[in-house]
Amino acid sequence: MNLYLDASVLIALFVAESRSQEAQAALRGHVLVVSDFAVAEFSSGVARRARLGEITTVQATTVCATFDAWIGRAARCEGIVAADLVAAIALVRRFELGLRTPDAVNIAIAQRCGARLMTFDARMARSARKLGLTVIA
């Protein structure tokens, strides 16, 4: 089964934090899907940690290099397409979902790929479930 990983999970996989072991354990037995959009969010998250002094810039560079190598061997990288943005706009405009644009884009890509969604973002997980996605959180 395809499992789409958002940035919250990707960061936990490559930067030690409270949910890192949980992220590792949940991946077994799945075809992992990561979008270019999630890669951009991951990179932003790593850069933020470096700016805040949580990790050094050398560590951030190493994390990004390790991540890039991992993507090449362990995950299917899915490009973002115009239809993903159109779908994300429709999701954001479903005001009862309370989605932010990045979350809507990730959900739209997961839907297009027919993938389950793995996220540690509780709001995103709730909204995705309302949309009928299987969520691993």
BELSULSUL-V582795 format. One line per field, one symbol per residue. ss: DSSP state (@ for helix, = for strand, . for the rest). psi: psi as a letter, one per 30 degrees, with the letter a starting at -180 (. if undefined). burial: + if it has 9 or more other ideal C-beta (glycine too) atoms within 8 Angstrom, else -. A space follows every 10 residues. Layout:
ss=???
psi=???
burial=???
//
This chain:
ss=.====.@@@@ @@@@.....@ @@@@@@.... =====@@@@@ @@@@@@@@@@ @.....@@@@ @@@@@@@@@@ @@@@====.. .@@@@@@@@@ @@..@@@... @@@@@@@@@@ @@@..===.. .@@@@@@@@@ ....==.
psi=kkjkkleeee efffkkafge eeeeeffkgl jkkkleeeee eeeeeeeeee efgelleeee eeeeeeeeee effflkkklk lefeeeeeee eefifffhkl eeeeeeeeee eefhllkklg jeeeeeeeef fgkkkj.
burial=-+++++++++ +++++----+ --+--++--+ -++++++++- +++++++-++ ----+---++ --++-++--+ +---+-++-+ ---++-+++- ++----+-+- --++++++++ +++-++++++ +-+++-+++- +-+-+--
//
